[in-house]
Amino acid sequence: MQNRDNNPYDDIFANISKIVEEIIRNMPEHQHARVIGYTIISRGSGEPPAIYQVGSNGDGSDDSIPVEVVESDDTIFITAELPPDHRHAPYADIQAEKVRICVDDSESEIPLPHPIDVFHSHYRVHRGVMDITLRKVIRQ
């Protein structure tokens, strides 16, 4: 499932990105700083989201795609830094138990700690960053 077009929050996120870029530009050693992506989580149970995986897939390979995974009560957020020199459009293969991020011949598989609702999950690629939002299956 592709990202949603005409998201009303795109302007807000663009402005936040500009603010973060300006802050980083004014920091010492800013040439080494990188912002891969960000996640803004509104509402919630009052508990902070849990980060359960940061970095690449952990398999030690150099061709894996760096990812950060953040989990809240009902959602899993994945942010991936995409290589700048891809030939084809990157995409996310969202499945109930895992997500595959595919860029040309490279593929990174991220196992999920909870089953997700594939129909209500989506991804977006923007400026070299893939943001994936996965709705958890909530069993009552």
N, CA, C and O atoms as a GROMACS GRO file, in nm:
protein
  560
    1MET      N    1   0.084  -0.116   0.000
    1MET     CA    2   0.000   0.000   0.000
    1MET      C    3   0.090   0.123   0.000
    1MET      O    4   0.180   0.135   0.083
    2GLN      N    5   0.067   0.213  -0.090
    2GLN     CA    6   0.150   0.332  -0.106
    2GLN      C    7   0.107   0.439  -0.006
    2GLN      O    8   0.003   0.426   0.058
    3ASN      N    9   0.186   0.542   0.006
    3ASN     CA   10   0.156   0.650   0.098
    3ASN      C   11   0.032   0.727   0.055
    3ASN      O   12  -0.010   0.719  -0.060
    4ARG      N   13  -0.024   0.802   0.148
    4ARG     CA   14  -0.143   0.882   0.121
    4ARG      C   15  -0.100   1.017   0.065
    4ARG      O   16  -0.009   1.081   0.118
    5ASP      N   17  -0.167   1.062  -0.042
    5ASP     CA   18  -0.135   1.191  -0.103
    5ASP      C   19  -0.211   1.302  -0.031
    5ASP      O   20  -0.313   1.278   0.033
    6ASN      N   21  -0.159   1.423  -0.043
    6ASN     CA   22  -0.223   1.542   0.011
    6ASN      C   23  -0.248   1.532   0.161
    6ASN      O   24  -0.355   1.570   0.208
    7ASN      N   25  -0.152   1.482   0.235
    7ASN     CA   26  -0.162   1.472   0.379
    7ASN      C   27  -0.157   1.614   0.436
    7ASN      O   28  -0.062   1.686   0.406
    8PRO      N   29  -0.255   1.656   0.517
    8PRO     CA   30  -0.255   1.793   0.568
    8PRO      C   31  -0.138   1.822   0.661
    8PRO      O   32  -0.108   1.939   0.686
    9TYR      N   33  -0.072   1.719   0.713
    9TYR     CA   34   0.040   1.740   0.803
    9TYR      C   35   0.173   1.755   0.730
    9TYR      O   36   0.274   1.783   0.793
   10ASP      N   37   0.175   1.737   0.598
   10ASP     CA   38   0.300   1.748   0.523
   10ASP      C   39   0.366   1.884   0.543
   10ASP      O   40   0.488   1.891   0.558
   11ASP      N   41   0.289   1.992   0.544
   11ASP     CA   42   0.346   2.126   0.563
   11ASP      C   43   0.408   2.139   0.702
   11ASP      O   44   0.515   2.198   0.717
   12ILE      N   45   0.340   2.084   0.802
   12ILE     CA   46   0.394   2.091   0.939
   12ILE      C   47   0.525   2.015   0.946
   12ILE      O   48   0.622   2.064   1.003
   13PHE      N   49   0.529   1.894   0.888
   13PHE     CA   50   0.650   1.813   0.891
   13PHE      C   51   0.762   1.880   0.814
   13PHE      O   52   0.878   1.874   0.855
   14ALA      N   53   0.730   1.945   0.704
   14ALA     CA   54   0.832   2.017   0.627
   14ALA      C   55   0.890   2.131   0.710
   14ALA      O   56   1.011   2.154   0.709
   15ASN      N   57   0.804   2.202   0.783
   15ASN     CA   58   0.852   2.311   0.868
   15ASN      C   59   0.938   2.258   0.983
   15ASN      O   60   1.039   2.318   1.017
   16ILE      N   61   0.897   2.145   1.044
   16ILE     CA   62   0.977   2.085   1.150
   16ILE      C   63   1.112   2.044   1.095
   16ILE      O   64   1.215   2.063   1.160
   17SER      N   65   1.114   1.986   0.975
   17SER     CA   66   1.241   1.947   0.913
   17SER      C   67   1.333   2.066   0.895
   17SER      O   68   1.453   2.057   0.921
   18LYS      N   69   1.278   2.178   0.850
   18LYS     CA   70   1.360   2.298   0.832
   18LYS      C   71   1.416   2.348   0.965
   18LYS      O   72   1.531   2.390   0.972
   19ILE      N   73   1.335   2.341   1.070
   19ILE     CA   74   1.381   2.384   1.202
   19ILE      C   75   1.494   2.294   1.250
   19ILE      O   76   1.597   2.343   1.298
   20VAL      N   77   1.477   2.162   1.236
   20VAL     CA   78   1.580   2.067   1.279
   20VAL      C   79   1.707   2.088   1.197
   20VAL      O   80   1.817   2.087   1.253
   21GLU      N   81   1.695   2.108   1.066
   21GLU     CA   82   1.812   2.132   0.982
   21GLU      C   83   1.886   2.258   1.027
   21GLU      O   84   2.009   2.260   1.031
   22GLU      N   85   1.812   2.363   1.061
   22GLU     CA   86   1.874   2.488   1.106
   22GLU      C   87   1.946   2.468   1.239
   22GLU      O   88   2.056   2.521   1.259
   23ILE      N   89   1.885   2.393   1.330
   23ILE     CA   90   1.949   2.365   1.459
   23ILE      C   91   2.079   2.288   1.436
   23ILE      O   92   2.182   2.321   1.495
   24ILE      N   93   2.074   2.186   1.352
   24ILE     CA   94   2.193   2.105   1.326
   24ILE      C   95   2.302   2.187   1.258
   24ILE      O   96   2.420   2.172   1.289
   25ARG      N   97   2.262   2.273   1.165
   25ARG     CA   98   2.360   2.356   1.094
   25ARG      C   99   2.437   2.447   1.190
   25ARG      O  100   2.552   2.482   1.163
   26ASN      N  101   2.374   2.485   1.301
   26ASN     CA  102   2.438   2.575   1.398
   26ASN      C  103   2.510   2.501   1.510
   26ASN      O  104   2.562   2.564   1.602
   27MET      N  105   2.513   2.369   1.505
   27MET     CA  106   2.583   2.290   1.606
   27MET      C  107   2.729   2.272   1.566
   27MET      O  108   2.760   2.267   1.447
   28PRO      N  109   2.819   2.262   1.665
   28PRO     CA  110   2.957   2.228   1.631
   28PRO      C  111   2.961   2.088   1.570
   28PRO      O  112   2.880   2.003   1.606
   29GLU      N  113   3.053   2.066   1.481
   29GLU     CA  114   3.067   1.935   1.415
   29GLU      C  115   2.942   1.895   1.337
   29GLU      O  116   2.914   1.776   1.323
   30HIS      N  117   2.867   1.993   1.286
   30HIS     CA  118   2.741   1.962   1.218
   30HIS      C  119   2.760   1.882   1.089
   30HIS      O  120   2.665   1.816   1.045
   31GLN      N  121   2.877   1.885   1.028
   31GLN     CA  122   2.897   1.812   0.903
   31GLN      C  123   2.887   1.661   0.924
   31GLN      O  124   2.869   1.588   0.827
   32HIS      N  125   2.899   1.614   1.048
   32HIS     CA  126   2.890   1.471   1.076
   32HIS      C  127   2.750   1.430   1.123
   32HIS      O  128   2.722   1.311   1.136
   33ALA      N  129   2.663   1.525   1.149
   33ALA     CA  130   2.528   1.493   1.199
   33ALA      C  131   2.438   1.451   1.084
   33ALA      O  132   2.447   1.504   0.973
   34ARG      N  133   2.351   1.355   1.112
   34ARG     CA  134   2.253   1.308   1.012
   34ARG      C  135   2.118   1.291   1.079
   34ARG      O  136   2.109   1.237   1.189
   35VAL      N  137   2.014   1.336   1.013
   35VAL     CA  138   1.878   1.311   1.058
   35VAL      C  139   1.819   1.210   0.961
   35VAL      O  140   1.802   1.240   0.843
   36ILE      N  141   1.787   1.091   1.010
   36ILE     CA  142   1.732   0.986   0.924
   36ILE      C  143   1.582   1.005   0.909
   36ILE      O  144   1.529   0.986   0.800
   37GLY      N  145   1.516   1.042   1.012
   37GLY     CA  146   1.372   1.062   1.008
   37GLY      C  147   1.322   1.094   1.147
   37GLY      O  148   1.400   1.100   1.242
   38TYR      N  149   1.195   1.114   1.157
   38TYR     CA  150   1.139   1.143   1.287
   38TYR      C  151   0.997   1.090   1.291
   38TYR      O  152   0.933   1.069   1.188
   39THR      N  153   0.951   1.069   1.411
   39THR     CA  154   0.814   1.022   1.430
   39THR      C  155   0.749   1.110   1.535
   39THR      O  156   0.806   1.131   1.643
   40ILE      N  157   0.632   1.161   1.505
   40ILE     CA  158   0.556   1.238   1.601
   40ILE      C  159   0.435   1.155   1.638
   40ILE      O  160   0.356   1.116   1.553
   41ILE      N  161   0.424   1.127   1.768
   41ILE     CA  162   0.314   1.044   1.815
   41ILE      C  163   0.225   1.130   1.903
   41ILE      O  164   0.269   1.178   2.007
   42SER      N  165   0.101   1.148   1.861
   42SER     CA  166   0.008   1.224   1.943
   42SER      C  167  -0.088   1.125   2.010
   42SER      O  168  -0.101   1.011   1.967
   43ARG      N  169  -0.152   1.170   2.113
   43ARG     CA  170  -0.242   1.086   2.192
   43ARG      C  171  -0.166   0.968   2.251
   43ARG      O  172  -0.049   0.948   2.219
   44GLY      N  173  -0.228   0.894   2.330
   44GLY     CA  174  -0.163   0.777   2.386
   44GLY      C  175  -0.205   0.753   2.529
   44GLY      O  176  -0.289   0.824   2.584
   45SER      N  177  -0.145   0.652   2.588
   45SER     CA  178  -0.183   0.611   2.723
   45SER      C  179  -0.105   0.687   2.830
   45SER      O  180  -0.119   0.656   2.949
   46GLY      N  181  -0.025   0.784   2.792
   46GLY     CA  182   0.055   0.855   2.889
   46GLY      C  183   0.191   0.794   2.911
   46GLY      O  184   0.277   0.856   2.972
   47GLU      N  185   0.212   0.672   2.861
   47GLU     CA  186   0.341   0.607   2.870
   47GLU      C  187   0.419   0.638   2.742
   47GLU      O  188   0.361   0.642   2.634
   48PRO      N  189   0.550   0.659   2.754
   48PRO     CA  190   0.627   0.685   2.632
   48PRO      C  191   0.635   0.561   2.545
   48PRO      O  192   0.630   0.449   2.596
   49PRO      N  193   0.647   0.579   2.414
   49PRO     CA  194   0.663   0.464   2.325
   49PRO      C  195   0.793   0.390   2.357
   49PRO      O  196   0.888   0.449   2.408
   50ALA      N  197   0.796   0.263   2.326
   50ALA     CA  198   0.915   0.182   2.351
   50ALA      C  199   0.993   0.164   2.222
   50ALA      O  200   0.935   0.129   2.120
   51ILE      N  201   1.122   0.188   2.226
   51ILE     CA  202   1.209   0.161   2.112
   51ILE      C  203   1.268   0.024   2.133
   51ILE      O  204   1.338   0.002   2.232
   52TYR      N  205   1.243  -0.069   2.041
   52TYR     CA  206   1.295  -0.203   2.063
   52TYR      C  207   1.399  -0.245   1.962
   52TYR      O  208   1.455  -0.354   1.974
   53GLN      N  209   1.428  -0.162   1.861
   53GLN     CA  210   1.535  -0.196   1.768
   53GLN      C  211   1.586  -0.068   1.705
   53GLN      O  212   1.508   0.014   1.657
   54VAL      N  213   1.717  -0.050   1.706
   54VAL     CA  214   1.778   0.065   1.642
   54VAL      C  215   1.897   0.016   1.563
   54VAL      O  216   1.972  -0.069   1.611
   55GLY      N  217   1.916   0.068   1.445
   55GLY     CA  218   2.030   0.030   1.362
   55GLY      C  219   1.987  -0.055   1.246
   55GLY      O  220   1.871  -0.053   1.205
   56SER      N  221   2.081  -0.131   1.193
   56SER     CA  222   2.050  -0.217   1.080
   56SER      C  223   1.989  -0.346   1.130
   56SER      O  224   1.957  -0.359   1.248
   57ASN      N  225   1.973  -0.440   1.041
   57ASN     CA  226   1.904  -0.564   1.075
   57ASN      C  227   1.978  -0.650   1.175
   57ASN      O  228   1.921  -0.747   1.225
   58GLY      N  229   2.101  -0.619   1.204
   58GLY     CA  230   2.175  -0.695   1.303
   58GLY      C  231   2.242  -0.819   1.247
   58GLY      O  232   2.299  -0.896   1.323
   59ASP      N  233   2.235  -0.839   1.116
   59ASP     CA  234   2.298  -0.958   1.058
   59ASP      C  235   2.444  -0.933   1.020
   59ASP      O  236   2.512  -1.023   0.970
   60GLY      N  237   2.491  -0.810   1.044
   60GLY     CA  238   2.632  -0.780   1.019
   60GLY      C  239   2.664  -0.748   0.874
   60GLY      O  240   2.779  -0.714   0.845
   61SER      N  241   2.569  -0.755   0.784
   61SER     CA  242   2.597  -0.728   0.643
   61SER      C  243   2.600  -0.578   0.618
   61SER      O  244   2.528  -0.502   0.682
   62ASP      N  245   2.686  -0.537   0.525
   62ASP     CA  246   2.701  -0.396   0.495
   62ASP      C  247   2.590  -0.344   0.405
   62ASP      O  248   2.570  -0.222   0.397
   63ASP      N  249   2.516  -0.432   0.338
   63ASP     CA  250   2.414  -0.387   0.244
   63ASP      C  251   2.277  -0.376   0.309
   63ASP      O  252   2.180  -0.345   0.240
   64SER      N  253   2.265  -0.400   0.439
   64SER     CA  254   2.136  -0.387   0.503
   64SER      C  255   2.100  -0.240   0.517
   64SER      O  256   2.188  -0.153   0.521
   65ILE      N  257   1.973  -0.212   0.524
   65ILE     CA  258   1.922  -0.076   0.530
   65ILE      C  259   1.906  -0.037   0.676
   65ILE      O  260   1.839  -0.108   0.751
   66PRO      N  261   1.966   0.074   0.720
   66PRO     CA  262   1.951   0.116   0.860
   66PRO      C  263   1.806   0.150   0.892
   66PRO      O  264   1.741   0.224   0.819
   67VAL      N  265   1.756   0.094   1.002
   67VAL     CA  266   1.617   0.119   1.042
   67VAL      C  267   1.610   0.153   1.190
   67VAL      O  268   1.699   0.118   1.269
   68GLU      N  269   1.504   0.222   1.226
   68GLU     CA  270   1.469   0.245   1.366
   68GLU      C  271   1.324   0.204   1.382
   68GLU      O  272   1.239   0.244   1.301
   69VAL      N  273   1.294   0.127   1.484
   69VAL     CA  274   1.159   0.078   1.507
   69VAL      C  275   1.111   0.128   1.642
   69VAL      O  276   1.178   0.109   1.743
   70VAL      N  277   0.996   0.194   1.643
   70VAL     CA  278   0.936   0.247   1.766
   70VAL      C  279   0.798   0.186   1.779
   70VAL      O  280   0.723   0.178   1.681
   71GLU      N  281   0.764   0.143   1.901
   71GLU     CA  282   0.635   0.077   1.924
   71GLU      C  283   0.555   0.155   2.027
   71GLU      O  284   0.608   0.193   2.132
   72SER      N  285   0.427   0.178   1.998
   72SER     CA  286   0.336   0.235   2.095
   72SER      C  287   0.229   0.129   2.125
   72SER      O  288   0.243   0.014   2.084
   73ASP      N  289   0.125   0.167   2.196
   73ASP     CA  290   0.022   0.069   2.234
   73ASP      C  291  -0.047   0.004   2.115
   73ASP      O  292  -0.076  -0.115   2.118
   74ASP      N  293  -0.074   0.082   2.009
   74ASP     CA  294  -0.152   0.028   1.898
   74ASP      C  295  -0.083   0.039   1.762
   74ASP      O  296  -0.141   0.001   1.660
   75THR      N  297   0.040   0.089   1.760
   75THR     CA  298   0.107   0.114   1.633
   75THR      C  299   0.256   0.080   1.643
   75THR      O  300   0.316   0.092   1.750
   76ILE      N  301   0.313   0.037   1.531
   76ILE     CA  302   0.458   0.020   1.519
   76ILE      C  303   0.502   0.114   1.408
   76ILE      O  304   0.446   0.115   1.299
   77PHE      N  305   0.605   0.195   1.437
   77PHE     CA  306   0.658   0.290   1.341
   77PHE      C  307   0.799   0.245   1.302
   77PHE      O  308   0.881   0.217   1.389
   78ILE      N  309   0.826   0.239   1.173
   78ILE     CA  310   0.958   0.203   1.124
   78ILE      C  311   1.007   0.317   1.035
   78ILE      O  312   0.935   0.362   0.946
   79THR      N  313   1.128   0.363   1.062
   79THR     CA  314   1.192   0.465   0.978
   79THR      C  315   1.318   0.404   0.920
   79THR      O  316   1.400   0.350   0.994
   80ALA      N  317   1.334   0.412   0.788
   80ALA     CA  318   1.449   0.353   0.721
   80ALA      C  319   1.520   0.458   0.637
   80ALA      O  320   1.457   0.536   0.566
   81GLU      N  321   1.654   0.458   0.646
   81GLU     CA  322   1.735   0.546   0.562
   81GLU      C  323   1.764   0.470   0.433
   81GLU      O  324   1.824   0.362   0.436
   82LEU      N  325   1.722   0.526   0.321
   82LEU     CA  326   1.739   0.459   0.192
   82LEU      C  327   1.868   0.503   0.124
   82LEU      O  328   1.910   0.618   0.140
   83PRO      N  329   1.931   0.414   0.049
   83PRO     CA  330   2.052   0.454  -0.024
   83PRO      C  331   2.016   0.557  -0.132
   83PRO      O  332   1.908   0.548  -0.191
   84PRO      N  333   2.104   0.653  -0.158
   84PRO     CA  334   2.070   0.760  -0.251
   84PRO      C  335   2.076   0.721  -0.398
   84PRO      O  336   2.023   0.794  -0.483
   85ASP      N  337   2.140   0.610  -0.431
   85ASP     CA  338   2.166   0.577  -0.571
   85ASP      C  339   2.082   0.460  -0.623
   85ASP      O  340   2.132   0.378  -0.701
   86HIS      N  341   1.957   0.450  -0.582
   86HIS     CA  342   1.875   0.338  -0.629
   86HIS      C  343   1.823   0.363  -0.771
   86HIS      O  344   1.800   0.477  -0.811
   87ARG      N  345   1.805   0.254  -0.845
   87ARG     CA  346   1.759   0.262  -0.984
   87ARG      C  347   1.606   0.258  -0.995
   87ARG      O  348   1.549   0.318  -1.086
   88HIS      N  349   1.541   0.188  -0.901
   88HIS     CA  350   1.396   0.172  -0.904
   88HIS      C  351   1.337   0.227  -0.774
   88HIS      O  352   1.407   0.243  -0.675
   89ALA      N  353   1.208   0.254  -0.777
   89ALA     CA  354   1.141   0.308  -0.659
   89ALA      C  355   1.145   0.206  -0.544
   89ALA      O  356   1.104   0.092  -0.563
   90PRO      N  357   1.194   0.246  -0.427
   90PRO     CA  358   1.192   0.156  -0.311
   90PRO      C  359   1.048   0.130  -0.267
   90PRO      O  360   0.960   0.214  -0.288
   91TYR      N  361   1.025   0.014  -0.208
   91TYR     CA  362   0.891  -0.016  -0.158
   91TYR      C  363   0.899  -0.103  -0.033
   91TYR      O  364   1.001  -0.167  -0.006
   92ALA      N  365   0.788  -0.104   0.040
   92ALA     CA  366   0.779  -0.188   0.160
   92ALA      C  367   0.675  -0.295   0.133
   92ALA      O  368   0.562  -0.266   0.095
   93ASP      N  369   0.714  -0.420   0.154
   93ASP     CA  370   0.623  -0.534   0.144
   93ASP      C  371   0.574  -0.561   0.287
   93ASP      O  372   0.644  -0.624   0.366
   94ILE      N  373   0.454  -0.512   0.317
   94ILE     CA  374   0.399  -0.521   0.452
   94ILE      C  375   0.320  -0.650   0.466
   94ILE      O  376   0.223  -0.672   0.393
   95GLN      N  377   0.363  -0.734   0.558
   95GLN     CA  378   0.296  -0.861   0.586
   95GLN      C  379   0.256  -0.863   0.734
   95GLN      O  380   0.300  -0.780   0.811
   96ALA      N  381   0.171  -0.959   0.772
   96ALA     CA  382   0.117  -0.963   0.908
   96ALA      C  383   0.225  -0.984   1.014
   96ALA      O  384   0.211  -0.933   1.125
   97GLU      N  385   0.332  -1.055   0.982
   97GLU     CA  386   0.434  -1.088   1.082
   97GLU      C  387   0.570  -1.023   1.056
   97GLU      O  388   0.660  -1.030   1.140
   98LYS      N  389   0.586  -0.958   0.938
   98LYS     CA  390   0.715  -0.897   0.906
   98LYS      C  391   0.696  -0.790   0.798
   98LYS      O  392   0.592  -0.783   0.733
   99VAL      N  393   0.800  -0.709   0.782
   99VAL     CA  394   0.804  -0.607   0.677
   99VAL      C  395   0.935  -0.626   0.602
   99VAL      O  396   1.040  -0.642   0.663
  100ARG      N  397   0.927  -0.626   0.469
  100ARG     CA  398   1.046  -0.631   0.385
  100ARG      C  399   1.060  -0.495   0.318
  100ARG      O  400   0.967  -0.446   0.255
  101ILE      N  401   1.178  -0.435   0.332
  101ILE     CA  402   1.208  -0.309   0.263
  101ILE      C  403   1.295  -0.346   0.144
  101ILE      O  404   1.404  -0.402   0.160
  102CYS      N  405   1.247  -0.315   0.024
  102CYS     CA  406   1.315  -0.355  -0.099
  102CYS      C  407   1.364  -0.233  -0.175
  102CYS      O  408   1.287  -0.143  -0.208
  103VAL      N  409   1.494  -0.232  -0.203
  103VAL     CA  410   1.556  -0.126  -0.282
  103VAL      C  411   1.643  -0.195  -0.386
  103VAL      O  412   1.748  -0.250  -0.353
  104ASP      N  413   1.600  -0.191  -0.512
  104ASP     CA  414   1.669  -0.259  -0.621
  104ASP      C  415   1.692  -0.407  -0.584
  104ASP      O  416   1.596  -0.479  -0.559
  105ASP      N  417   1.818  -0.451  -0.581
  105ASP     CA  418   1.848  -0.590  -0.548
  105ASP      C  419   1.868  -0.614  -0.399
  105ASP      O  420   1.888  -0.728  -0.357
  106SER      N  421   1.862  -0.509  -0.320
  106SER     CA  422   1.884  -0.519  -0.176
  106SER      C  423   1.750  -0.532  -0.105
  106SER      O  424   1.650  -0.474  -0.147
  107GLU      N  425   1.750  -0.610   0.003
  107GLU     CA  426   1.627  -0.634   0.077
  107GLU      C  427   1.660  -0.646   0.226
  107GLU      O  428   1.755  -0.715   0.263
  108SER      N  429   1.581  -0.580   0.310
  108SER     CA  430   1.596  -0.592   0.455
  108SER      C  431   1.463  -0.640   0.511
  108SER      O  432   1.357  -0.585   0.481
  109GLU      N  433   1.470  -0.743   0.592
  109GLU     CA  434   1.350  -0.800   0.652
  109GLU      C  435   1.347  -0.766   0.800
  109GLU      O  436   1.445  -0.786   0.872
  110ILE      N  437   1.233  -0.714   0.846
  110ILE     CA  438   1.217  -0.674   0.985
  110ILE      C  439   1.105  -0.759   1.045
  110ILE      O  440   0.989  -0.739   1.010
  111PRO      N  441   1.138  -0.852   1.134
  111PRO     CA  442   1.034  -0.929   1.202
  111PRO      C  443   0.960  -0.839   1.300
  111PRO      O  444   1.020  -0.751   1.362
  112LEU      N  445   0.830  -0.862   1.313
  112LEU     CA  446   0.749  -0.777   1.399
  112LEU      C  447   0.714  -0.850   1.529
  112LEU      O  448   0.685  -0.970   1.526
  113PRO      N  449   0.715  -0.779   1.642
  113PRO     CA  450   0.686  -0.843   1.770
  113PRO      C  451   0.537  -0.871   1.791
  113PRO      O  452   0.500  -0.949   1.879
  114HIS      N  453   0.452  -0.807   1.709
  114HIS     CA  454   0.308  -0.826   1.720
  114HIS      C  455   0.250  -0.839   1.580
  114HIS      O  456   0.304  -0.780   1.486
  115PRO      N  457   0.143  -0.917   1.562
  115PRO     CA  458   0.077  -0.920   1.430
  115PRO      C  459   0.017  -0.783   1.399
  115PRO      O  460  -0.030  -0.713   1.488
  116ILE      N  461   0.019  -0.747   1.272
  116ILE     CA  462  -0.034  -0.617   1.234
  116ILE      C  463  -0.148  -0.631   1.133
  116ILE      O  464  -0.163  -0.733   1.067
  117ASP      N  465  -0.227  -0.526   1.126
  117ASP     CA  466  -0.339  -0.517   1.032
  117ASP      C  467  -0.283  -0.459   0.902
  117ASP      O  468  -0.260  -0.339   0.891
  118VAL      N  469  -0.261  -0.545   0.804
  118VAL     CA  470  -0.198  -0.504   0.679
  118VAL      C  471  -0.282  -0.399   0.606
  118VAL      O  472  -0.227  -0.305   0.549
  119PHE      N  473  -0.413  -0.414   0.608
  119PHE     CA  474  -0.502  -0.323   0.536
  119PHE      C  475  -0.492  -0.179   0.588
  119PHE      O  476  -0.500  -0.085   0.509
  120HIS      N  477  -0.474  -0.161   0.716
  120HIS     CA  478  -0.467  -0.027   0.776
  120HIS      C  479  -0.324   0.019   0.802
  120HIS      O  480  -0.302   0.111   0.881
  121SER      N  481  -0.228  -0.042   0.737
  121SER     CA  482  -0.088  -0.004   0.748
  121SER      C  483  -0.043   0.056   0.616
  121SER      O  484  -0.098   0.023   0.510
  122HIS      N  485   0.056   0.144   0.621
  122HIS     CA  486   0.102   0.209   0.498
  122HIS      C  487   0.247   0.255   0.512
  122HIS      O  488   0.305   0.252   0.621
  123TYR      N  489   0.304   0.298   0.401
  123TYR     CA  490   0.439   0.353   0.402
  123TYR      C  491   0.446   0.475   0.313
  123TYR      O  492   0.359   0.499   0.229
  124ARG      N  493   0.552   0.552   0.334
  124ARG     CA  494   0.574   0.674   0.256
  124ARG      C  495   0.723   0.690   0.234
  124ARG      O  496   0.803   0.671   0.326
  125VAL      N  497   0.762   0.724   0.113
  125VAL     CA  498   0.902   0.752   0.081
  125VAL      C  499   0.912   0.901   0.048
  125VAL      O  500   0.841   0.952  -0.039
  126HIS      N  501   1.002   0.969   0.120
  126HIS     CA  502   1.017   1.112   0.098
  126HIS      C  503   1.160   1.152   0.133
  126HIS      O  504   1.206   1.133   0.245
  127ARG      N  505   1.231   1.209   0.035
  127ARG     CA  506   1.366   1.261   0.053
  127ARG      C  507   1.462   1.159   0.114
  127ARG      O  508   1.537   1.190   0.207
  128GLY      N  509   1.459   1.038   0.062
  128GLY     CA  510   1.556   0.938   0.104
  128GLY      C  511   1.521   0.865   0.233
  128GLY      O  512   1.603   0.788   0.285
  129VAL      N  513   1.401   0.888   0.285
  129VAL     CA  514   1.358   0.824   0.408
  129VAL      C  515   1.225   0.753   0.383
  129VAL      O  516   1.134   0.810   0.322
  130MET      N  517   1.215   0.629   0.430
  130MET     CA  518   1.090   0.555   0.422
  130MET      C  519   1.031   0.549   0.563
  130MET      O  520   1.094   0.500   0.656
  131ASP      N  521   0.909   0.600   0.577
  131ASP     CA  522   0.835   0.593   0.703
  131ASP      C  523   0.724   0.491   0.686
  131ASP      O  524   0.643   0.502   0.594
  132ILE      N  525   0.721   0.392   0.774
  132ILE     CA  526   0.621   0.286   0.767
  132ILE      C  527   0.539   0.291   0.895
  132ILE      O  528   0.595   0.291   1.005
  133THR      N  529   0.407   0.296   0.882
  133THR     CA  530   0.316   0.297   0.996
  133THR      C  531   0.234   0.170   0.992
  133THR      O  532   0.162   0.144   0.896
  134LEU      N  533   0.245   0.089   1.098
  134LEU     CA  534   0.180  -0.041   1.105
  134LEU      C  535   0.081  -0.042   1.221
  134LEU      O  536   0.120  -0.016   1.335
  135ARG      N  537  -0.044  -0.073   1.193
  135ARG     CA  538  -0.146  -0.085   1.297
  135ARG      C  539  -0.141  -0.225   1.355
  135ARG      O  540  -0.147  -0.324   1.282
  136LYS      N  541  -0.130  -0.234   1.486
  136LYS     CA  542  -0.130  -0.365   1.552
  136LYS      C  543  -0.269  -0.426   1.548
  136LYS      O  544  -0.369  -0.354   1.550
  137VAL      N  545  -0.275  -0.558   1.543
  137VAL     CA  546  -0.402  -0.628   1.560
  137VAL      C  547  -0.426  -0.634   1.710
  137VAL      O  548  -0.349  -0.696   1.783
  138ILE      N  549  -0.532  -0.570   1.754
  138ILE     CA  550  -0.566  -0.566   1.896
  138ILE      C  551  -0.669  -0.675   1.922
  138ILE      O  552  -0.781  -0.672   1.870
  139ARG      N  553  -0.629  -0.770   2.002
  139ARG     CA  554  -0.721  -0.881   2.036
  139ARG      C  555  -0.792  -0.847   2.163
  139ARG      O  556  -0.730  -0.813   2.264
  140GLN      N  557  -0.922  -0.855   2.160
  140GLN     CA  558  -1.005  -0.820   2.276
  140GLN      C  559  -1.035  -0.941   2.360
  140GLN      O  560  -1.103  -0.931   2.462
   0.00000   0.00000   0.00000
